[in-house]
Amino acid sequence: MNTPARDTRTVLIKPHAELADCARGYVVRSTIGADLQAHERHNFFPAALNCSISWTVHGQTHMVRLGDCAIGGPAPSPIMFSGPQTVPSETRNPGPVHFFLCMLLPDAVRALTGLDLQAHTNRHSPLHEVLDGDWRAMAEAVQTARDDAERVKLIEAFLHPRWQLARAGAAQRSSEAGDWMQALVQRAAASGRGRSLRQTERRMKLWTGQTLRQLQRLHRGEALFVHARQAQDAGLLAWADLAAAYGYADQSHLCRDFRKLSGLRLAKVFQTMRSDERFWIFRAWEDVAPPRNR
């Protein structure tokens, strides 16, 4: 992937193949040694269907905004658990930071932990308040690991045996979000006594913390973003055509939906994403998000 400017480091690490239907990936962000202005130490995060665990390995992270709500003050813990996010968020780092993020599919989190994800949607909580002692021990070991490669090994050594036991209760065998969602819908429709659309949607919300409509909207936004970046790089970007291809009423509808999911104007992100350090997660997201529905 492209290297961000001014010696910052943003790296996506794909999960082991046997965890591809559990973890979407790991993202490393480091600004240690980078010459950044204060405004460049802000971080914009779009809405996301996955849950995550984040480690601020070095430095501090302050919450700025969640959706339309302003939030002040430092994160209450260097190790945070986040449920699915239907709204964008913004954080800032007062100084240099080393940040490590593990993204987990929501039904996998439900199967592994039993958490009520509806209660954690659009919430960021200290991990020790949410997960049990085994998870806390793993998270603390990750925090103090010697490097990011060791962090990935610790997480996957923890997840692998647990996921082998739990995966029978989760959507099967794909890290591609479109395939994952299709498998999840099929399992929800076939589970339990009732197989009506309403009961299927209830199971979807129980397992993922979101409605089927919310999941589809988030997936569409992710897939369109990647498709648009590929088209831009090829010199073939046509917003009206993309809007039609992805089921938007028109280009204005696409722009409004992107702003709701990201908190940002579509044109601004695409014009400055490569050079604006605040948009580093969008650079990483090109490799995480699915290219298109199959």
LOMILUM-319053 format. One record per residue (C-alpha): y negated, z negated, x negated; residue in one letter; residue number from 1. Coordinates in steps of 0.05 Angstrom, whole numbers, plus 5000, padded with zeros to 4 digits. Each point is the difference from the previous one (the first is absolute). Example, Ala and Ser with C-alpha at 12.3 -4.5 7.8 and 13.67 -1.06 7.14 Angstrom:
BEGIN
- 5090 | 4844 | 4754 | A | 1
- 4931 | 5013 | 4973 | S | 2
***
This chain:
BEGIN
- 5000 | 5000 | 5000 | M | 1
- 4927 | 5009 | 4978 | N | 2
- 4972 | 4946 | 4955 | T | 3
- 4939 | 4962 | 5029 | P | 4
- 4935 | 5000 | 4961 | A | 5
- 4973 | 4949 | 4950 | R | 6
- 5066 | 4972 | 4976 | D | 7
- 5022 | 4969 | 5066 | T | 8
- 5075 | 5004 | 5013 | R | 9
- 5033 | 5016 | 5067 | T | 10
- 5075 | 5011 | 5000 | V | 11
- 5050 | 5012 | 5055 | L | 12
- 5071 | 4978 | 4987 | I | 13
- 5054 | 5026 | 5047 | K | 14
- 5055 | 4952 | 5022 | P | 15
- 5073 | 5005 | 4980 | H | 16
- 5036 | 5050 | 5044 | A | 17
- 5043 | 4945 | 5032 | E | 18
- 4936 | 4965 | 5023 | L | 19
- 4965 | 5063 | 5025 | A | 20
- 5009 | 4979 | 5073 | D | 21
- 4973 | 4930 | 4984 | C | 22
- 4942 | 5009 | 4951 | A | 23
- 4949 | 5057 | 5001 | R | 24
- 4979 | 4987 | 4929 | G | 25
- 4959 | 4959 | 4952 | Y | 26
- 4928 | 5012 | 4980 | V | 27
- 4968 | 4973 | 4936 | V | 28
- 4924 | 4996 | 4994 | R | 29
- 4965 | 4976 | 4937 | S | 30
- 4926 | 5002 | 4982 | T | 31
- 5007 | 4957 | 4938 | I | 32
- 4958 | 5031 | 4945 | G | 33
- 4968 | 5050 | 5048 | A | 34
- 4924 | 5008 | 5002 | D | 35
- 4987 | 4994 | 5075 | L | 36
- 4937 | 4986 | 5040 | Q | 37
- 5002 | 4945 | 5052 | A | 38
- 5007 | 5048 | 5059 | H | 39
- 5059 | 5033 | 4965 | E | 40
- 5039 | 4935 | 5003 | R | 41
- 5007 | 5007 | 5075 | H | 42
- 5066 | 5024 | 5029 | N | 43
- 5009 | 5038 | 5065 | F | 44
- 5068 | 4996 | 5034 | F | 45
- 5019 | 5043 | 5060 | P | 46
- 5043 | 4976 | 5058 | A | 47
- 5074 | 5001 | 4982 | A | 48
- 5065 | 4995 | 5038 | L | 49
- 5034 | 4960 | 4944 | N | 50
- 4997 | 4927 | 4982 | C | 51
- 4983 | 4980 | 4929 | S | 52
- 5001 | 4945 | 4948 | I | 53
- 4943 | 5001 | 4951 | S | 54
- 4991 | 4964 | 4934 | W | 55
- 4933 | 4991 | 4966 | T | 56
- 5029 | 4992 | 4930 | V | 57
- 4933 | 4995 | 4965 | H | 58
- 4931 | 4989 | 5029 | G | 59
- 4979 | 4986 | 5072 | Q | 60
- 5002 | 5036 | 5066 | T | 61
- 4949 | 4986 | 5055 | H | 62
- 5007 | 5024 | 5072 | M | 63
- 4940 | 5038 | 5025 | V | 64
- 5019 | 5032 | 5066 | R | 65
- 5059 | 5007 | 5048 | L | 66
- 4988 | 5053 | 5052 | G | 67
- 4931 | 4986 | 5029 | D | 68
- 5000 | 4927 | 4978 | C | 69
- 4964 | 4977 | 4937 | A | 70
- 5039 | 4949 | 4959 | I | 71
- 4972 | 4961 | 4942 | G | 72
- 5031 | 4962 | 4943 | G | 73
- 5058 | 5006 | 4951 | P | 74
- 5072 | 5012 | 5023 | A | 75
- 5032 | 4932 | 5012 | P | 76
- 5058 | 5015 | 4952 | S | 77
- 5014 | 5050 | 4944 | P | 78
- 5065 | 5018 | 5037 | I | 79
- 4988 | 5026 | 5071 | M | 80
- 5044 | 5026 | 5056 | F | 81
- 4970 | 5052 | 5046 | S | 82
- 5030 | 5024 | 5065 | G | 83
- 4990 | 5071 | 5027 | P | 84
- 4927 | 5021 | 5002 | Q | 85
- 4973 | 5040 | 5059 | T | 86
- 4929 | 4995 | 4973 | V | 87
- 4970 | 5013 | 4931 | P | 88
- 4978 | 4945 | 4953 | S | 89
- 4955 | 4991 | 4939 | E | 90
- 5006 | 4952 | 4941 | T | 91
- 4961 | 4991 | 4936 | R | 92
- 5015 | 4974 | 4930 | N | 93
- 4944 | 4960 | 4967 | P | 94
- 5024 | 5022 | 4932 | G | 95
- 5059 | 5034 | 4966 | P | 96
- 5065 | 4996 | 5039 | V | 97
- 5074 | 5016 | 4994 | H | 98
- 5030 | 5010 | 5068 | F | 99
- 5073 | 5013 | 5020 | F | 100
- 5022 | 5021 | 5070 | L | 101
- 5069 | 5006 | 5031 | C | 102
- 5003 | 5040 | 5065 | M | 103
- 5057 | 4984 | 5047 | L | 104
- 5020 | 5035 | 5064 | L | 105
- 4988 | 4954 | 5060 | P | 106
- 5069 | 5002 | 5031 | D | 107
- 5029 | 4983 | 4932 | A | 108
- 4954 | 4939 | 4995 | V | 109
- 5022 | 4980 | 5070 | R | 110
- 5074 | 5007 | 4982 | A | 111
- 4992 | 4963 | 4934 | L | 112
- 4956 | 4943 | 5023 | T | 113
- 5002 | 4995 | 5076 | G | 114
- 4924 | 5000 | 5002 | L | 115
- 4964 | 5014 | 5065 | D | 116
- 4959 | 5059 | 4974 | L | 117
- 4957 | 5003 | 5062 | Q | 118
- 4971 | 4933 | 4978 | A | 119
- 4986 | 5028 | 4930 | H | 120
- 4970 | 5067 | 5020 | T | 121
- 4930 | 5006 | 4970 | N | 122
- 5009 | 4934 | 4963 | R | 123
- 5000 | 4982 | 4926 | H | 124
- 5033 | 4933 | 4985 | S | 125
- 5019 | 4961 | 4937 | P | 126
- 5073 | 5018 | 4989 | L | 127
- 5021 | 4927 | 4994 | H | 128
- 4976 | 4988 | 5072 | E | 129
- 5042 | 5057 | 5028 | V | 130
- 5066 | 5007 | 4961 | L | 131
- 5054 | 4952 | 4979 | D | 132
- 5016 | 4968 | 4933 | G | 133
- 5042 | 5058 | 4973 | D | 134
- 4943 | 5049 | 5012 | W | 135
- 4949 | 4952 | 4971 | R | 136
- 5042 | 4992 | 4937 | A | 137
- 5006 | 5075 | 4992 | M | 138
- 4925 | 5009 | 5011 | A | 139
- 4982 | 4948 | 4949 | E | 140
- 5046 | 5032 | 4949 | A | 141
- 4967 | 5067 | 5013 | V | 142
- 4931 | 4969 | 4990 | Q | 143
- 5018 | 4975 | 4931 | T | 144
- 5043 | 5059 | 4977 | A | 145
- 4983 | 5030 | 4933 | R | 146
- 4983 | 5070 | 5027 | D | 147
- 5003 | 5044 | 5062 | D | 148
- 5068 | 5030 | 4983 | A | 149
- 5028 | 4929 | 5000 | E | 150
- 4966 | 4987 | 5067 | R | 151
- 5036 | 5059 | 5031 | V | 152
- 5067 | 4977 | 4971 | K | 153
- 4990 | 4929 | 5028 | L | 154
- 4982 | 5025 | 5069 | I | 155
- 5058 | 5050 | 5004 | E | 156
- 5051 | 4950 | 4973 | A | 157
- 4977 | 4954 | 5056 | F | 158
- 4999 | 5052 | 5055 | L | 159
- 5063 | 5040 | 4984 | H | 160
- 5055 | 4950 | 5020 | P | 161
- 4960 | 4975 | 5060 | R | 162
- 4987 | 5071 | 5024 | W | 163
- 5073 | 5019 | 4993 | Q | 164
- 5015 | 4946 | 5051 | L | 165
- 4941 | 5012 | 5045 | A | 166
- 4995 | 5075 | 5001 | R | 167
- 5051 | 5007 | 5057 | A | 168
- 4945 | 4972 | 5045 | G | 169
- 4946 | 5048 | 4977 | A | 170
- 4984 | 5074 | 5005 | A | 171
- 5045 | 5038 | 4952 | Q | 172
- 4991 | 5036 | 4934 | R | 173
- 4932 | 5032 | 4991 | S | 174
- 4935 | 4983 | 4965 | S | 175
- 4966 | 5059 | 5035 | E | 176
- 4961 | 4967 | 5056 | A | 177
- 5013 | 5056 | 5050 | G | 178
- 5075 | 4995 | 4991 | D | 179
- 4996 | 4924 | 4999 | W | 180
- 4962 | 4999 | 5066 | M | 181
- 5048 | 5049 | 5033 | Q | 182
- 5060 | 4958 | 4979 | A | 183
- 4965 | 4937 | 5025 | L | 184
- 4986 | 5030 | 5068 | V | 185
- 5073 | 5022 | 5006 | Q | 186
- 5025 | 4931 | 4982 | R | 187
- 4951 | 4966 | 5048 | A | 188
- 5023 | 5046 | 5056 | A | 189
- 5073 | 4985 | 4987 | A | 190
- 4994 | 4925 | 4989 | S | 191
- 5012 | 4946 | 5052 | G | 192
- 5016 | 5007 | 5073 | R | 193
- 4937 | 5036 | 5024 | G | 194
- 4986 | 5070 | 4975 | R | 195
- 4937 | 5017 | 5039 | S | 196
- 4938 | 5025 | 4965 | L | 197
- 4964 | 4934 | 5014 | R | 198
- 5057 | 4959 | 4969 | Q | 199
- 5003 | 5047 | 4940 | T | 200
- 4926 | 4990 | 4988 | E | 201
- 5007 | 4925 | 5006 | R | 202
- 5054 | 5000 | 4946 | R | 203
- 4956 | 5044 | 4956 | M | 204
- 4943 | 4951 | 5005 | K | 205
- 5046 | 4941 | 4987 | L | 206
- 5029 | 5033 | 4938 | W | 207
- 4935 | 5028 | 4971 | T | 208
- 4943 | 4961 | 5030 | G | 209
- 4971 | 5064 | 5029 | Q | 210
- 5009 | 5046 | 5059 | T | 211
- 5033 | 5068 | 4992 | L | 212
- 4933 | 5032 | 5014 | R | 213
- 4967 | 4960 | 4944 | Q | 214
- 5055 | 5018 | 4951 | L | 215
- 4995 | 5074 | 5018 | Q | 216
- 4925 | 4998 | 4991 | R | 217
- 5005 | 4967 | 4932 | L | 218
- 5054 | 5048 | 4977 | H | 219
- 4959 | 5060 | 5023 | R | 220
- 4940 | 4976 | 4962 | G | 221
- 5041 | 4990 | 4936 | E | 222
- 5034 | 5068 | 5005 | A | 223
- 4936 | 5037 | 5015 | L | 224
- 4964 | 4967 | 4941 | F | 225
- 5053 | 5024 | 4950 | V | 226
- 5002 | 5069 | 5031 | H | 227
- 4924 | 5005 | 4996 | A | 228
- 5000 | 4979 | 4926 | R | 229
- 5052 | 5053 | 4984 | Q | 230
- 4960 | 5053 | 5037 | A | 231
- 4936 | 4978 | 4965 | Q | 232
- 5033 | 5006 | 4931 | D | 233
- 5024 | 5070 | 5019 | A | 234
- 4931 | 5020 | 5026 | G | 235
- 5028 | 5009 | 5070 | L | 236
- 4970 | 4940 | 5037 | L | 237
- 4981 | 5017 | 5072 | A | 238
- 4988 | 4939 | 5043 | W | 239
- 5003 | 5036 | 5067 | A | 240
- 5068 | 5028 | 4983 | D | 241
- 5026 | 4933 | 4977 | L | 242
- 4974 | 4966 | 5063 | A | 243
- 5039 | 5050 | 5043 | A | 244
- 5063 | 4994 | 4957 | A | 245
- 5001 | 4924 | 5008 | Y | 246
- 4985 | 4996 | 5074 | G | 247
- 4926 | 4981 | 4999 | Y | 248
- 4957 | 5028 | 5055 | A | 249
- 4951 | 5029 | 4949 | D | 250
- 4970 | 4986 | 4931 | Q | 251
- 4953 | 4946 | 5029 | S | 252
- 5060 | 4963 | 5028 | H | 253
- 5033 | 5002 | 4932 | L | 254
- 4937 | 4973 | 4966 | C | 255
- 4993 | 4943 | 5050 | R | 256
- 5072 | 4979 | 4993 | D | 257
- 4996 | 5002 | 4924 | F | 258
- 4939 | 4955 | 5002 | R | 259
- 5036 | 4950 | 5046 | K | 260
- 5060 | 4997 | 4953 | L | 261
- 4961 | 4998 | 4935 | S | 262
- 4931 | 4974 | 5017 | G | 263
- 4972 | 5059 | 4962 | L | 264
- 4973 | 5070 | 5013 | R | 265
- 5051 | 5054 | 4987 | L | 266
- 4951 | 5045 | 4962 | A | 267
- 4979 | 4943 | 4954 | K | 268
- 5071 | 4981 | 4981 | V | 269
- 5020 | 5072 | 4985 | F | 270
- 4937 | 5016 | 4961 | Q | 271
- 5002 | 4938 | 4954 | T | 272
- 5071 | 4973 | 5001 | M | 273
- 5016 | 5024 | 4930 | R | 274
- 4938 | 4967 | 4969 | S | 275
- 4984 | 4941 | 5045 | D | 276
- 5037 | 4938 | 4976 | E | 277
- 4995 | 4968 | 5068 | R | 278
- 5050 | 5052 | 5027 | F | 279
- 5055 | 4987 | 4949 | W | 280
- 5051 | 4983 | 5054 | I | 281
- 4990 | 5069 | 5031 | F | 282
- 5018 | 5032 | 4933 | R | 283
- 5063 | 4958 | 4997 | A | 284
- 5015 | 5013 | 5074 | W | 285
- 5009 | 5075 | 4987 | E | 286
- 5067 | 4982 | 4968 | D | 287
- 5020 | 4947 | 5051 | V | 288
- 4987 | 5033 | 5066 | A | 289
- 5048 | 5051 | 5030 | P | 290
- 4980 | 5073 | 4993 | P | 291
- 5016 | 5020 | 5072 | R | 292
- 5045 | 4986 | 5059 | N | 293
- 5064 | 5040 | 4995 | R | 294
***
